[in-house]
Amino acid sequence: MTTKNTDVVAEYLHEVDVRLAGLPVLQRRELLADLAAHIASERAERNLQSEGELIEVLERLGTPDVVAAAAHEEFGPAPAAPAKRRFSWQWLLAGAVGLLLVLFFCAFAFFAQSSTHEVPAPSAATSGP
């Protein structure tokens, strides 16, 4: 096995791996190991020597896009990550407006109540001669 043939296989497997990015890591590793084993088996059974013969084997497997698409169909999409909580200015604004309304009504009630208290008028008995 020449270095150039190994490079072709490594490049092919890398391209497949890049396209499998959405799958869970264990499934990606399993698929890549299966592909590598299949390629090694074909190479040994058919005594492949040239890069062209090896490329034919890779072409029969399918392009990295085709292999990855089949894997995505089989394993499905990766589990969705939990949604990140974002700070919402709308809720802060609504809370501030609500607080201002409560303070306004409290102040209104306080001043309305204080204006209804009558101050006693000076009585005639306390006034001078």
N, CA, C and O atoms as a Tinker XYZ file with bonds, in Angstrom:
   516  protein
     1  N      0.845000   -1.170000    0.000000    73     2
     2  CA     0.000000    0.000000    0.000000    64     1     3
     3  C      0.890000    1.233000    0.000000    63     2     4     5
     4  O      1.779000    1.373000    0.840000    81     3
     5  N      0.642000    2.113000   -0.943000    73     3     6
     6  CA     1.472000    3.297000   -1.048000    64     5     7
     7  C      0.869000    4.422000   -0.232000    63     6     8     9
     8  O     -0.306000    4.393000    0.135000    81     7
     9  N      1.692000    5.402000    0.041000    73     7    10
    10  CA     1.239000    6.556000    0.809000    64     9    11
    11  C      0.164000    7.314000    0.057000    63    10    12    13
    12  O     -0.782000    7.816000    0.666000    81    11
    13  N      0.294000    7.404000   -1.253000    73    11    14
    14  CA    -0.676000    8.133000   -2.062000    64    13    15
    15  C     -2.057000    7.482000   -1.969000    63    14    16    17
    16  O     -3.066000    8.181000   -1.872000    81    15
    17  N     -2.107000    6.140000   -2.000000    73    15    18
    18  CA    -3.375000    5.434000   -1.863000    64    17    19
    19  C     -3.982000    5.680000   -0.484000    63    18    20    21
    20  O     -5.195000    5.851000   -0.356000    81    19
    21  N     -3.145000    5.696000    0.536000    73    19    22
    22  CA    -3.614000    5.959000    1.888000    64    21    23
    23  C     -4.174000    7.372000    1.983000    63    22    24    25
    24  O     -5.182000    7.603000    2.650000    81    23
    25  N     -3.511000    8.326000    1.306000    73    23    26
    26  CA    -3.985000    9.710000    1.308000    64    25    27
    27  C     -5.362000    9.828000    0.672000    63    26    28    29
    28  O     -6.205000   10.588000    1.150000    81    27
    29  N     -5.596000    9.084000   -0.399000    73    27    30
    30  CA    -6.890000    9.129000   -1.082000    64    29    31
    31  C     -7.985000    8.630000   -0.143000    63    30    32    33
    32  O     -9.052000    9.237000   -0.051000    81    31
    33  N     -7.722000    7.534000    0.547000    73    31    34
    34  CA    -8.706000    6.980000    1.478000    64    33    35
    35  C     -8.906000    7.928000    2.652000    63    34    36    37
    36  O    -10.043000    8.174000    3.056000    81    35
    37  N     -7.820000    8.465000    3.206000    73    35    38
    38  CA    -7.929000    9.393000    4.341000    64    37    39
    39  C     -8.708000   10.639000    3.949000    63    38    40    41
    40  O     -9.527000   11.135000    4.722000    81    39
    41  N     -8.454000   11.143000    2.753000    73    39    42
    42  CA    -9.177000   12.327000    2.287000    64    41    43
    43  C    -10.663000   12.020000    2.113000    63    42    44    45
    44  O    -11.514000   12.823000    2.494000    81    43
    45  N    -10.969000   10.868000    1.543000    73    43    46
    46  CA   -12.363000   10.455000    1.354000    64    45    47
    47  C    -13.078000   10.355000    2.707000    63    46    48    49
    48  O    -14.174000   10.889000    2.883000    81    47
    49  N    -12.440000    9.661000    3.659000    73    47    50
    50  CA   -13.055000    9.495000    4.982000    64    49    51
    51  C    -13.208000   10.836000    5.694000    63    50    52    53
    52  O    -14.194000   11.055000    6.398000    81    51
    53  N    -12.248000   11.725000    5.516000    73    51    54
    54  CA   -12.350000   13.061000    6.117000    64    53    55
    55  C    -13.530000   13.828000    5.530000    63    54    56    57
    56  O    -14.285000   14.470000    6.259000    81    55
    57  N    -13.683000   13.760000    4.215000    73    55    58
    58  CA   -14.801000   14.452000    3.562000    64    57    59
    59  C    -16.148000   13.896000    4.032000    63    58    60    61
    60  O    -17.098000   14.652000    4.234000    81    59
    61  N    -16.228000   12.582000    4.205000    73    59    62
    62  CA   -17.466000   11.988000    4.735000    64    61    63
    63  C    -17.707000   12.490000    6.159000    63    62    64    65
    64  O    -18.825000   12.868000    6.512000    81    63
    65  N    -16.658000   12.491000    6.964000    73    63    66
    66  CA   -16.775000   12.925000    8.359000    64    65    67
    67  C    -17.266000   14.362000    8.457000    63    66    68    69
    68  O    -18.110000   14.674000    9.297000    81    67
    69  N    -16.750000   15.229000    7.613000    73    67    70
    70  CA   -17.176000   16.632000    7.616000    64    69    71
    71  C    -18.672000   16.741000    7.336000    63    70    72    73
    72  O    -19.365000   17.559000    7.941000    81    71
    73  N    -19.161000   15.922000    6.427000    73    71    74
    74  CA   -20.573000   15.982000    6.045000    64    73    75
    75  C    -21.486000   15.286000    7.053000    63    74    76    77
    76  O    -22.708000   15.422000    6.982000    81    75
    77  N    -20.903000   14.549000    7.980000    73    75    78
    78  CA   -21.693000   13.871000    9.022000    64    77    79
    79  C    -21.807000   14.717000   10.289000    63    78    80    81
    80  O    -22.223000   14.213000   11.331000    81    79
    81  N    -21.452000   15.963000   10.212000    73    79    82
    82  CA   -21.354000   16.828000   11.390000    64    81    83
    83  C    -22.619000   16.843000   12.246000    63    82    84    85
    84  O    -22.511000   17.043000   13.456000    81    83
    85  N    -23.791000   16.644000   11.692000    73    83    86
    86  CA   -25.018000   16.706000   12.474000    64    85    87
    87  C    -25.337000   15.438000   13.248000    63    86    88    89
    88  O    -26.237000   15.443000   14.088000    81    87
    89  N    -24.625000   14.357000   12.986000    73    87    90
    90  CA   -24.910000   13.088000   13.657000    64    89    91
    91  C    -24.168000   12.994000   14.984000    63    90    92    93
    92  O    -23.132000   13.635000   15.163000    81    91
    93  N    -24.691000   12.198000   15.916000    73    91    94
    94  CA   -23.972000   11.980000   17.177000    64    93    95
    95  C    -22.601000   11.354000   16.921000    63    94    96    97
    96  O    -22.419000   10.607000   15.960000    81    95
    97  N    -21.652000   11.664000   17.783000    73    95    98
    98  CA   -20.257000   11.263000   17.598000    64    97    99
    99  C    -20.106000    9.753000   17.474000    63    98   100   101
   100  O    -19.365000    9.283000   16.611000    81    99
   101  N    -20.787000    8.988000   18.309000    73    99   102
   102  CA   -20.630000    7.529000   18.256000    64   101   103
   103  C    -21.096000    6.954000   16.922000    63   102   104   105
   104  O    -20.457000    6.055000   16.373000    81   103
   105  N    -22.187000    7.461000   16.411000    73   103   106
   106  CA   -22.682000    6.978000   15.121000    64   105   107
   107  C    -21.721000    7.370000   14.004000    63   106   108   109
   108  O    -21.496000    6.591000   13.078000    81   107
   109  N    -21.159000    8.562000   14.083000    73   107   110
   110  CA   -20.176000    8.984000   13.070000    64   109   111
   111  C    -18.960000    8.075000   13.095000    63   110   112   113
   112  O    -18.490000    7.623000   12.051000    81   111
   113  N    -18.454000    7.811000   14.291000    73   111   114
   114  CA   -17.266000    6.953000   14.405000    64   113   115
   115  C    -17.544000    5.558000   13.879000    63   114   116   117
   116  O    -16.708000    4.967000   13.196000    81   115
   117  N    -18.721000    5.030000   14.198000    73   115   118
   118  CA   -19.079000    3.680000   13.739000    64   117   119
   119  C    -19.155000    3.639000   12.217000    63   118   120   121
   120  O    -18.631000    2.717000   11.591000    81   119
   121  N    -19.795000    4.618000   11.632000    73   119   122
   122  CA   -19.922000    4.657000   10.179000    64   121   123
   123  C    -18.554000    4.786000    9.509000    63   122   124   125
   124  O    -18.279000    4.098000    8.526000    81   123
   125  N    -17.708000    5.653000   10.029000    73   123   126
   126  CA   -16.375000    5.827000    9.441000    64   125   127
   127  C    -15.535000    4.562000    9.592000    63   126   128   129
   128  O    -14.787000    4.203000    8.683000    81   127
   129  N    -15.652000    3.886000   10.733000    73   127   130
   130  CA   -14.918000    2.626000   10.930000    64   129   131
   131  C    -15.415000    1.564000    9.954000    63   130   132   133
   132  O    -14.615000    0.808000    9.402000    81   131
   133  N    -16.729000    1.500000    9.737000    73   131   134
   134  CA   -17.283000    0.546000    8.773000    64   133   135
   135  C    -16.785000    0.839000    7.359000    63   134   136   137
   136  O    -16.424000   -0.076000    6.619000    81   135
   137  N    -16.769000    2.119000    6.989000    73   135   138
   138  CA   -16.275000    2.488000    5.657000    64   137   139
   139  C    -14.803000    2.112000    5.502000    63   138   140   141
   140  O    -14.409000    1.538000    4.486000    81   139
   141  N    -13.995000    2.432000    6.503000    73   139   142
   142  CA   -12.568000    2.113000    6.440000    64   141   143
   143  C    -12.353000    0.603000    6.347000    63   142   144   145
   144  O    -11.492000    0.145000    5.596000    81   143
   145  N    -13.132000   -0.170000    7.104000    73   143   146
   146  CA   -13.006000   -1.638000    7.060000    64   145   147
   147  C    -13.406000   -2.169000    5.688000    63   146   148   149
   148  O    -12.756000   -3.065000    5.150000    81   147
   149  N    -14.483000   -1.611000    5.123000    73   147   150
   150  CA   -14.930000   -2.048000    3.794000    64   149   151
   151  C    -13.860000   -1.747000    2.740000    63   150   152   153
   152  O    -13.576000   -2.583000    1.883000    81   151
   153  N    -13.281000   -0.572000    2.807000    73   151   154
   154  CA   -12.246000   -0.200000    1.837000    64   153   155
   155  C    -11.030000   -1.112000    1.986000    63   154   156   157
   156  O    -10.466000   -1.571000    0.992000    81   155
   157  N    -10.633000   -1.370000    3.221000    73   155   158
   158  CA    -9.482000   -2.265000    3.458000    64   157   159
   159  C     -9.777000   -3.676000    2.966000    63   158   160   161
   160  O     -8.901000   -4.340000    2.412000    81   159
   161  N    -10.996000   -4.128000    3.165000    73   159   162
   162  CA   -11.381000   -5.460000    2.712000    64   161   163
   163  C    -11.336000   -5.545000    1.190000    63   162   164   165
   164  O    -10.796000   -6.502000    0.635000    81   163
   165  N    -11.898000   -4.555000    0.522000    73   163   166
   166  CA   -11.874000   -4.519000   -0.952000    64   165   167
   167  C    -10.436000   -4.497000   -1.457000    63   166   168   169
   168  O    -10.091000   -5.188000   -2.415000    81   167
   169  N     -9.614000   -3.704000   -0.809000    73   167   170
   170  CA    -8.218000   -3.581000   -1.220000    64   169   171
   171  C     -7.495000   -4.930000   -1.106000    63   170   172   173
   172  O     -6.735000   -5.320000   -1.992000    81   171
   173  N     -7.754000   -5.635000    0.015000    73   171   174
   174  CA    -7.083000   -6.927000    0.225000    64   173   175
   175  C     -7.640000   -8.006000   -0.700000    63   174   176   177
   176  O     -6.870000   -8.765000   -1.288000    81   175
   177  N     -8.964000   -8.087000   -0.838000    73   175   178
   178  CA    -9.591000   -9.132000   -1.666000    64   177   179
   179  C     -9.211000   -8.998000   -3.131000    63   178   180   181
   180  O     -8.944000   -9.995000   -3.802000    81   179
   181  N     -9.188000   -7.775000   -3.625000    73   179   182
   182  CA    -8.939000   -7.562000   -5.049000    64   181   183
   183  C     -7.481000   -7.214000   -5.339000    63   182   184   185
   184  O     -7.109000   -6.978000   -6.489000    81   183
   185  N     -6.665000   -7.183000   -4.298000    73   183   186
   186  CA    -5.252000   -6.869000   -4.425000    64   185   187
   187  C     -5.050000   -5.568000   -5.218000    63   186   188   189
   188  O     -4.326000   -5.528000   -6.212000    81   187
   189  N     -5.703000   -4.532000   -4.750000    73   187   190
   190  CA    -5.634000   -3.234000   -5.425000    64   189   191
   191  C     -4.283000   -2.597000   -5.181000    63   190   192   193
   192  O     -3.820000   -2.515000   -4.043000    81   191
   193  N     -3.662000   -2.153000   -6.239000    73   191   194
   194  CA    -2.334000   -1.557000   -6.142000    64   193   195
   195  C     -2.316000   -0.093000   -6.556000    63   194   196   197
   196  O     -1.621000    0.726000   -5.956000    81   195
   197  N     -3.086000    0.223000   -7.584000    73   195   198
   198  CA    -2.997000    1.583000   -8.116000    64   197   199
   199  C     -4.028000    2.503000   -7.466000    63   198   200   201
   200  O     -5.037000    2.065000   -6.913000    81   199
   201  N     -3.731000    3.774000   -7.556000    73   199   202
   202  CA    -4.644000    4.784000   -7.031000    64   201   203
   203  C     -5.953000    4.777000   -7.814000    63   202   204   205
   204  O     -7.023000    4.979000   -7.239000    81   203
   205  N     -5.874000    4.548000   -9.112000    73   203   206
   206  CA    -7.071000    4.509000   -9.949000    64   205   207
   207  C     -8.017000    3.399000   -9.532000    63   206   208   209
   208  O     -9.232000    3.595000   -9.511000    81   207
   209  N     -7.471000    2.226000   -9.199000    73   207   210
   210  CA    -8.316000    1.116000   -8.752000    64   209   211
   211  C     -8.996000    1.453000   -7.424000    63   210   212   213
   212  O    -10.159000    1.119000   -7.197000    81   211
   213  N     -8.249000    2.114000   -6.566000    73   211   214
   214  CA    -8.807000    2.500000   -5.270000    64   213   215
   215  C     -9.891000    3.563000   -5.429000    63   214   216   217
   216  O    -10.904000    3.536000   -4.729000    81   215
   217  N     -9.677000    4.479000   -6.334000    73   215   218
   218  CA   -10.686000    5.517000   -6.602000    64   217   219
   219  C    -11.963000    4.887000   -7.134000    63   218   220   221
   220  O    -13.057000    5.356000   -6.818000    81   219
   221  N    -11.847000    3.832000   -7.938000    73   219   222
   222  CA   -13.034000    3.124000   -8.426000    64   221   223
   223  C    -13.845000    2.551000   -7.260000    63   222   224   225
   224  O    -15.073000    2.626000   -7.255000    81   223
   225  N    -13.158000    1.987000   -6.288000    73   223   226
   226  CA   -13.847000    1.446000   -5.102000    64   225   227
   227  C    -14.574000    2.569000   -4.376000    63   226   228   229
   228  O    -15.723000    2.404000   -3.967000    81   227
   229  N    -13.916000    3.697000   -4.215000    73   227   230
   230  CA   -14.527000    4.841000   -3.524000    64   229   231
   231  C    -15.724000    5.381000   -4.307000    63   230   232   233
   232  O    -16.731000    5.774000   -3.718000    81   231
   233  N    -15.609000    5.399000   -5.620000    73   231   234
   234  CA   -16.727000    5.865000   -6.448000    64   233   235
   235  C    -17.928000    4.940000   -6.332000    63   234   236   237
   236  O    -19.070000    5.398000   -6.352000    81   235
   237  N    -17.675000    3.630000   -6.212000    73   235   238
   238  CA   -18.788000    2.690000   -6.044000    64   237   239
   239  C    -19.480000    2.891000   -4.695000    63   238   240   241
   240  O    -20.687000    2.686000   -4.570000    81   239
   241  N    -18.710000    3.288000   -3.700000    73   239   242
   242  CA   -19.319000    3.582000   -2.395000    64   241   243
   243  C    -20.235000    4.795000   -2.488000    63   242   244   245
   244  O    -21.256000    4.868000   -1.804000    81   243
   245  N    -19.871000    5.724000   -3.321000    73   243   246
   246  CA   -20.640000    6.959000   -3.474000    64   245   247
   247  C    -19.807000    8.145000   -3.031000    63   246   248   249
   248  O    -18.835000    8.005000   -2.289000    81   247
   249  N    -20.200000    9.294000   -3.493000    73   247   250
   250  CA   -19.487000   10.507000   -3.087000    64   249   251
   251  C    -19.701000   10.723000   -1.591000    63   250   252   253
   252  O    -20.650000   10.186000   -1.020000    81   251
   253  N    -18.839000   11.495000   -0.960000    73   251   254
   254  CA   -19.050000   11.789000    0.459000    64   253   255
   255  C    -20.428000   12.390000    0.740000    63   254   256   257
   256  O    -21.014000   12.129000    1.790000    81   255
   257  N    -20.943000   13.186000   -0.186000    73   255   258
   258  CA   -22.287000   13.753000   -0.017000    64   257   259
   259  C    -23.355000   12.663000    0.010000    63   258   260   261
   260  O    -24.265000   12.701000    0.839000    81   259
   261  N    -23.244000   11.700000   -0.890000    73   259   262
   262  CA   -24.224000   10.616000   -0.978000    64   261   263
   263  C    -24.159000    9.735000    0.271000    63   262   264   265
   264  O    -25.192000    9.371000    0.833000    81   263
   265  N    -22.947000    9.396000    0.700000    73   263   266
   266  CA   -22.782000    8.555000    1.893000    64   265   267
   267  C    -23.341000    9.260000    3.123000    63   266   268   269
   268  O    -24.041000    8.650000    3.931000    81   267
   269  N    -23.034000   10.536000    3.263000    73   267   270
   270  CA   -23.522000   11.297000    4.417000    64   269   271
   271  C    -25.040000   11.443000    4.382000    63   270   272   273
   272  O    -25.697000   11.340000    5.418000    81   271
   273  N    -25.600000   11.682000    3.200000    73   271   274
   274  CA   -27.060000   11.807000    3.088000    64   273   275
   275  C    -27.750000   10.514000    3.500000    63   274   276   277
   276  O    -28.776000   10.539000    4.180000    81   275
   277  N    -27.184000    9.384000    3.086000    73   275   278
   278  CA   -27.756000    8.087000    3.481000    64   277   279
   279  C    -27.660000    7.891000    4.989000    63   278   280   281
   280  O    -28.592000    7.377000    5.608000    81   279
   281  N    -26.559000    8.290000    5.573000    73   279   282
   282  CA   -26.400000    8.165000    7.031000    64   281   283
   283  C    -27.390000    9.054000    7.759000    63   282   284   285
   284  O    -27.968000    8.641000    8.764000    81   283
   285  N    -27.593000   10.259000    7.271000    73   283   286
   286  CA   -28.562000   11.169000    7.904000    64   285   287
   287  C    -29.978000   10.604000    7.808000    63   286   288   289
   288  O    -30.771000   10.747000    8.738000    81   287
   289  N    -30.289000    9.965000    6.688000    73   287   290
   290  CA   -31.610000    9.344000    6.553000    64   289   291
   291  C    -31.773000    8.186000    7.521000    63   290   292   293
   292  O    -32.836000    8.013000    8.117000    81   291
   293  N    -30.718000    7.391000    7.680000    73   291   294
   294  CA   -30.791000    6.212000    8.543000    64   293   295
   295  C    -30.835000    6.589000   10.016000    63   294   296   297
   296  O    -31.661000    6.072000   10.768000    81   295
   297  N    -29.957000    7.478000   10.426000    73   295   298
   298  CA   -29.849000    7.799000   11.845000    64   297   299
   299  C    -30.723000    8.976000   12.259000    63   298   300   301
   300  O    -30.947000    9.195000   13.449000    81   299
   301  N    -31.212000    9.726000   11.293000    73   299   302
   302  CA   -32.044000   10.877000   11.609000    64   301   303
   303  C    -31.206000   12.060000   12.047000    63   302   304   305
   304  O    -29.986000   11.966000   12.183000    81   303
   305  N    -31.877000   13.166000   12.264000    73   303   306
   306  CA   -31.150000   14.368000   12.674000    64   305   307
   307  C    -30.644000   14.229000   14.105000    63   306   308   309
   308  O    -31.166000   13.442000   14.894000    81   307
   309  N    -29.642000   14.990000   14.411000    73   307   310
   310  CA   -29.096000   14.997000   15.769000    64   309   311
   311  C    -30.128000   15.589000   16.722000    63   310   312   313
   312  O    -30.931000   16.430000   16.318000    81   311
   313  N    -30.114000   15.156000   17.990000    73   311   314
   314  CA   -31.053000   15.744000   18.946000    64   313   315
   315  C    -30.830000   17.243000   19.051000    63   314   316   317
   316  O    -29.697000   17.725000   19.042000    81   315
   317  N    -31.909000   17.952000   19.150000    73   315   318
   318  CA   -31.822000   19.409000   19.219000    64   317   319
   319  C    -31.233000   19.842000   20.551000    63   318   320   321
   320  O    -31.547000   19.280000   21.600000    81   319
   321  N    -30.393000   20.827000   20.491000    73   319   322
   322  CA   -29.812000   21.378000   21.714000    64   321   323
   323  C    -30.881000   22.187000   22.433000    63   322   324   325
   324  O    -31.738000   22.790000   21.786000    81   323
   325  N    -30.843000   22.208000   23.756000    73   323   326
   326  CA   -31.830000   23.002000   24.467000    64   325   327
   327  C    -31.711000   24.472000   24.075000    63   326   328   329
   328  O    -30.616000   25.001000   23.885000    81   327
   329  N    -32.846000   25.100000   23.963000    73   327   330
   330  CA   -32.860000   26.498000   23.555000    64   329   331
   331  C    -32.238000   27.358000   24.650000    63   330   332   333
   332  O    -32.491000   27.167000   25.839000    81   331
   333  N    -31.434000   28.289000   24.220000    73   331   334
   334  CA   -30.819000   29.193000   25.180000    64   333   335
   335  C    -31.838000   30.250000   25.565000    63   334   336   337
   336  O    -32.581000   30.766000   24.730000    81   335
   337  N    -31.851000   30.554000   26.843000    73   335   338
   338  CA   -32.746000   31.622000   27.296000    64   337   339
   339  C    -32.094000   32.942000   26.943000    63   338   340   341
   340  O    -30.927000   33.188000   27.250000    81   339
   341  N    -32.865000   33.770000   26.303000    73   339   342
   342  CA   -32.361000   35.079000   25.943000    64   341   343
   343  C    -33.031000   36.123000   26.808000    63   342   344   345
   344  O    -34.186000   35.980000   27.209000    81   343
   345  N    -32.290000   37.166000   27.083000    73   343   346
   346  CA   -32.844000   38.272000   27.840000    64   345   347
   347  C    -33.832000   38.995000   26.945000    63   346   348   349
   348  O    -33.525000   39.312000   25.796000    81   347
   349  N    -34.994000   39.249000   27.464000    73   347   350
   350  CA   -36.016000   39.881000   26.656000    64   349   351
   351  C    -36.282000   41.292000   27.172000    63   350   352   353
   352  O    -36.753000   41.481000   28.294000    81   351
   353  N    -35.975000   42.260000   26.348000    73   351   354
   354  CA   -36.227000   43.659000   26.714000    64   353   355
   355  C    -37.720000   43.930000   26.812000    63   354   356   357
   356  O    -38.139000   44.819000   27.553000    81   355
   357  N    -38.520000   43.183000   26.081000    73   355   358
   358  CA   -39.970000   43.396000   26.121000    64   357   359
   359  C    -40.518000   43.105000   27.509000    63   358   360   361
   360  O    -41.360000   43.843000   28.021000    81   359
   361  N    -40.032000   42.016000   28.120000    73   359   362
   362  CA   -40.515000   41.687000   29.461000    64   361   363
   363  C    -40.038000   42.706000   30.481000    63   362   364   365
   364  O    -40.777000   43.041000   31.407000    81   363
   365  N    -38.821000   43.206000   30.331000    73   363   366
   366  CA   -38.312000   44.226000   31.239000    64   365   367
   367  C    -39.142000   45.499000   31.112000    63   366   368   369
   368  O    -39.492000   46.115000   32.119000    81   367
   369  N    -39.453000   45.891000   29.900000    73   367   370
   370  CA   -40.256000   47.086000   29.665000    64   369   371
   371  C    -41.662000   46.913000   30.236000    63   370   372   373
   372  O    -42.192000   47.824000   30.871000    81   371
   373  N    -42.260000   45.757000   30.012000    73   371   374
   374  CA   -43.607000   45.506000   30.539000    64   373   375
   375  C    -43.595000   45.553000   32.072000    63   374   376   377
   376  O    -44.521000   46.091000   32.679000    81   375
   377  N    -42.561000   44.997000   32.697000    73   375   378
   378  CA   -42.464000   45.031000   34.151000    64   377   379
   379  C    -42.295000   46.444000   34.665000    63   378   380   381
   380  O    -42.897000   46.811000   35.674000    81   379
   381  N    -41.478000   47.250000   33.982000    73   379   382
   382  CA   -41.257000   48.639000   34.395000    64   381   383
   383  C    -42.544000   49.443000   34.270000    63   382   384   385
   384  O    -42.871000   50.229000   35.159000    81   383
   385  N    -43.274000   49.257000   33.185000    73   383   386
   386  CA   -44.544000   49.967000   33.005000    64   385   387
   387  C    -45.540000   49.547000   34.083000    63   386   388   389
   388  O    -46.243000   50.390000   34.640000    81   387
   389  N    -45.602000   48.261000   34.375000    73   387   390
   390  CA   -46.499000   47.777000   35.422000    64   389   391
   391  C    -46.145000   48.370000   36.777000    63   390   392   393
   392  O    -47.036000   48.757000   37.533000    81   391
   393  N    -44.867000   48.444000   37.090000    73   391   394
   394  CA   -44.421000   49.019000   38.360000    64   393   395
   395  C    -44.777000   50.502000   38.436000    63   394   396   397
   396  O    -45.220000   50.983000   39.480000    81   395
   397  N    -44.588000   51.218000   37.344000    73   395   398
   398  CA   -44.945000   52.639000   37.324000    64   397   399
   399  C    -46.446000   52.835000   37.530000    63   398   400   401
   400  O    -46.855000   53.753000   38.241000    81   399
   401  N    -47.260000   51.996000   36.923000    73   399   402
   402  CA   -48.713000   52.109000   37.111000    64   401   403
   403  C    -49.112000   51.860000   38.558000    63   402   404   405
   404  O    -49.959000   52.567000   39.103000    81   403
   405  N    -48.510000   50.868000   39.174000    73   403   406
   406  CA   -48.811000   50.581000   40.583000    64   405   407
   407  C    -48.409000   51.765000   41.447000    63   406   408   409
   408  O    -49.174000   52.180000   42.318000    81   407
   409  N    -47.220000   52.318000   41.220000    73   407   410
   410  CA   -46.773000   53.471000   42.001000    64   409   411
   411  C    -47.682000   54.678000   41.774000    63   410   412   413
   412  O    -47.974000   55.415000   42.715000    81   411
   413  N    -48.130000   54.886000   40.538000    73   411   414
   414  CA   -49.022000   56.002000   40.235000    64   413   415
   415  C    -50.333000   55.864000   41.000000    63   414   416   417
   416  O    -50.803000   56.827000   41.606000    81   415
   417  N    -50.925000   54.672000   40.974000    73   415   418
   418  CA   -52.198000   54.479000   41.671000    64   417   419
   419  C    -52.041000   54.574000   43.181000    63   418   420   421
   420  O    -52.941000   55.061000   43.865000    81   419
   421  N    -50.914000   54.118000   43.709000    73   419   422
   422  CA   -50.673000   54.247000   45.152000    64   421   423
   423  C    -50.555000   55.720000   45.537000    63   422   424   425
   424  O    -51.121000   56.155000   46.539000    81   423
   425  N    -49.815000   56.483000   44.731000    73   423   426
   426  CA   -49.660000   57.910000   45.009000    64   425   427
   427  C    -50.998000   58.623000   44.875000    63   426   428   429
   428  O    -51.320000   59.488000   45.689000    81   427
   429  N    -51.775000   58.275000   43.869000    73   427   430
   430  CA   -53.093000   58.885000   43.672000    64   429   431
   431  C    -54.002000   58.597000   44.864000    63   430   432   433
   432  O    -54.689000   59.490000   45.360000    81   431
   433  N    -54.000000   57.349000   45.318000    73   431   434
   434  CA   -54.839000   56.979000   46.462000    64   433   435
   435  C    -54.395000   57.721000   47.717000    63   434   436   437
   436  O    -55.229000   58.158000   48.511000    81   435
   437  N    -53.085000   57.866000   47.899000    73   435   438
   438  CA   -52.576000   58.570000   49.083000    64   437   439
   439  C    -53.022000   60.028000   49.078000    63   438   440   441
   440  O    -53.510000   60.532000   50.090000    81   439
   441  N    -52.856000   60.711000   47.938000    73   439   442
   442  CA   -53.221000   62.130000   47.878000    64   441   443
   443  C    -54.737000   62.318000   47.908000    63   442   444   445
   444  O    -55.224000   63.309000   48.453000    81   443
   445  N    -55.472000   61.400000   47.342000    73   443   446
   446  CA   -56.938000   61.514000   47.391000    64   445   447
   447  C    -57.429000   61.358000   48.822000    63   446   448   449
   448  O    -58.347000   62.065000   49.239000    81   447
   449  N    -56.846000   60.463000   49.564000    73   447   450
   450  CA   -57.260000   60.254000   50.942000    64   449   451
   451  C    -56.840000   61.430000   51.819000    63   450   452   453
   452  O    -57.595000   61.841000   52.701000    81   451
   453  N    -55.659000   61.970000   51.592000    73   451   454
   454  CA   -55.197000   63.070000   52.437000    64   453   455
   455  C    -55.995000   64.344000   52.165000    63   454   456   457
   456  O    -56.094000   65.179000   53.064000    81   455
   457  N    -56.556000   64.535000   51.003000    73   455   458
   458  CA   -57.331000   65.746000   50.712000    64   457   459
   459  C    -58.741000   65.652000   51.287000    63   458   460   461
   460  O    -59.406000   66.681000   51.407000    81   459
   461  N    -59.217000   64.484000   51.641000    73   459   462
   462  CA   -60.561000   64.362000   52.210000    64   461   463
   463  C    -60.561000   64.605000   53.709000    63   462   464   465
   464  O    -61.628000   64.785000   54.297000    81   463
   465  N    -59.408000   64.616000   54.340000    73   463   466
   466  CA   -59.361000   64.932000   55.766000    64   465   467
   467  C    -59.542000   66.431000   55.940000    63   466   468   469
   468  O    -58.785000   67.233000   55.393000    81   467
   469  N    -60.518000   66.778000   56.681000    73   467   470
   470  CA   -60.762000   68.203000   56.900000    64   469   471
   471  C    -60.004000   68.652000   58.133000    63   470   472   473
   472  O    -59.962000   67.973000   59.158000    81   471
   473  N    -59.427000   69.783000   57.995000    73   471   474
   474  CA   -58.756000   70.385000   59.136000    64   473   475
   475  C    -59.831000   71.152000   59.901000    63   474   476   477
   476  O    -60.547000   71.967000   59.319000    81   475
   477  N    -59.946000   70.890000   61.212000    73   475   478
   478  CA   -61.001000   71.589000   61.971000    64   477   479
   479  C    -60.799000   73.106000   61.926000    63   478   480   481
   480  O    -59.689000   73.613000   62.084000    81   479
   481  N    -61.859000   73.776000   61.714000    73   479   482
   482  CA   -61.826000   75.245000   61.695000    64   481   483
   483  C    -61.677000   75.739000   63.130000    63   482   484   485
   484  O    -62.147000   75.092000   64.066000    81   483
   485  N    -61.039000   76.859000   63.295000    73   483   486
   486  CA   -60.918000   77.367000   64.655000    64   485   487
   487  C    -62.304000   77.652000   65.223000    63   486   488   489
   488  O    -63.150000   78.270000   64.576000    81   487
   489  N    -62.501000   77.205000   66.395000    73   487   490
   490  CA   -63.826000   77.413000   67.002000    64   489   491
   491  C    -63.891000   78.792000   67.639000    63   490   492   493
   492  O    -62.874000   79.433000   67.904000    81   491
   493  N    -65.114000   79.222000   67.871000    73   491   494
   494  CA   -65.353000   80.550000   68.460000    64   493   495
   495  C    -64.853000   80.590000   69.893000    63   494   496   497
   496  O    -64.450000   81.645000   70.384000    81   495
   497  N    -64.878000   79.433000   70.576000    73   495   498
   498  CA   -64.461000   79.426000   71.958000    64   497   499
   499  C    -62.977000   79.698000   72.099000    63   498   500   501
   500  O    -62.523000   80.251000   73.101000    81   499
   501  N    -62.231000   79.303000   71.085000    73   499   502
   502  CA   -60.803000   79.517000   71.189000    64   501   503
   503  C    -60.388000   80.851000   70.620000    63   502   504   505
   504  O    -59.230000   81.249000   70.750000    81   503
   505  N    -61.288000   81.530000   70.008000    73   503   506
   506  CA   -60.918000   82.808000   69.448000    64   505   507
   507  C    -60.941000   83.871000   70.553000    63   506   508   509
   508  O    -61.605000   83.701000   71.576000    81   507
   509  N    -60.261000   84.885000   70.350000    73   507   510
   510  CA   -60.094000   85.936000   71.324000    64   509   511
   511  C    -61.320000   86.780000   71.558000    63   510   512   513
   512  O    -62.317000   86.599000   70.858000    81   511
   513  N    -61.294000   87.758000   72.575000    73   511   514
   514  CA   -62.433000   88.605000   72.949000    64   513   515
   515  C    -62.954000   89.480000   71.932000    63   514   516
   516  O    -63.909000   90.216000   72.181000    81   515
